[in-house]
């Protein structure tokens, strides 16, 4: 019984770290996905970003459900690469594209808020 409390407490402590891992992995996805298109990102940086981002999401799935981790990871990467593409190509963004990106952001936040502590 005492051991159960230790596991729960440890898991709660690790959940914050796991979410930090998901966010960092998503940011690294922006780096490596953009590196596929833009020569300004060196190949070595792309390789390191890929390896590190996947290591971080693997660690996060030890605490957070894998579906939630992957959806948030991919969502952060998608939103970030769209922003990078707009910046690098000095392009305009259509209102529909902005609306869809905001919808994706709402879904990511919804997944985070509905994640139950006991799910694995």
Residue pairs with C-beta under 8 A, 6 or more apart in sequence:
11 63
11 117
12 117
14 62
14 63
15 63
15 64
15 117
17 63
18 59
18 60
18 62
18 63
18 64
18 69
19 60
19 64
19 112
21 56
21 57
21 59
21 60
22 56
22 57
22 60
22 64
22 69
22 72
22 73
22 76
23 76
24 53
24 56
25 52
25 53
25 54
25 56
25 57
25 60
25 73
25 76
26 53
26 72
26 73
26 74
26 75
26 76
26 77
26 80
27 76
27 80
28 49
28 50
28 52
28 53
28 56
29 49
29 53
29 73
29 74
29 76
29 77
29 80
29 81
30 76
30 77
30 80
30 81
30 84
31 41
31 45
31 46
31 49
32 41
32 46
32 47
32 49
32 50
32 53
33 77
33 81
34 41
34 81
34 84
34 85
34 88
35 41
35 42
35 43
35 45
35 46
35 49
36 46
37 85
38 84
38 88
53 73
57 69
57 70
57 73
60 69
61 69
63 120
64 115
64 119
65 115
65 119
65 120
68 111
68 112
68 115
71 107
71 108
71 111
72 108
72 111
72 112
75 104
75 105
75 107
75 108
76 108
78 101
78 104
79 101
79 104
79 105
82 93
82 97
82 101
85 91
86 92
86 93
